[in-house]
Amino acid sequence: MPKIIKIHKGFTLIKCRSLTYQKLDEVMRLLQIILVLSSFILITNCVGVSPDKVDINKIKKERKLPKPNFLIPDAQYVTSGNGTRWDLRQFMDFRFWSPPYFNSKETMQHKSAVHTALTHLKDFEIISWYSESREAGGKVRPIFTYTTNASLCRDYQSFLYIDNKARSKTFTACRGIAWVGYLFNYWDWPGAEKYLN
């Protein structure tokens, strides 16, 4: 039979056979938080449009990007003002829980390339970046520009690689008069795949 000893307000000690459990309710809350966070990570990687796996050797040999995934015209109506700020989803399958991943300098190079492409390049012009320390890099290519709801939006293809792992995906960025900077649509929500052409 377990012996329950109340020591202090909110602190209960339960002795059961030589094992001692302290703050069992806090441990249960922690487990619930871990369960929710791990579910979130799984859900964000299992819905919407996934990055395309790319043969890096073919890209190097042909010296051109893979064909981008174009979005259907109706996608314009769900992009403006419905995005989020820059986050780790820009790096597709190269995140800390899915090695290999980019270091901080490479991360800044990619962010700079995306913002430069969105701000200065015409559709189908390409900007590239390369790591100084290893076989890694990326390319960004705007593929479609349009205005909607007083926002300037651009669909763009992002291509990233580290060694032999390469990924490509189409994202959307919108710059509006109601906010500073770009809002991004990562097309990773349930039902997003229906907007692919």
Secondary structure as UniProt FT lines:
FT   STRAND          3..8
FT   TURN            9..10
FT   STRAND          11..16
FT   TURN            17..18
FT   STRAND          19..22
FT   HELIX           24..44
FT   TURN            45..46
FT   STRAND          52..53
FT   HELIX           56..62
FT   HELIX           73..75
FT   HELIX           76..79
FT   TURN            80..81
FT   HELIX           88..91
FT   TURN            92..93
FT   TURN            96..97
FT   HELIX           104..120
FT   TURN            123..124
FT   STRAND          127..130
FT   STRAND          136..148
FT   TURN            149..150
FT   STRAND          151..162
FT   TURN            163..164
FT   STRAND          165..176
FT   STRAND          182..185
FT   TURN            190..191
FT   HELIX           192..195
//
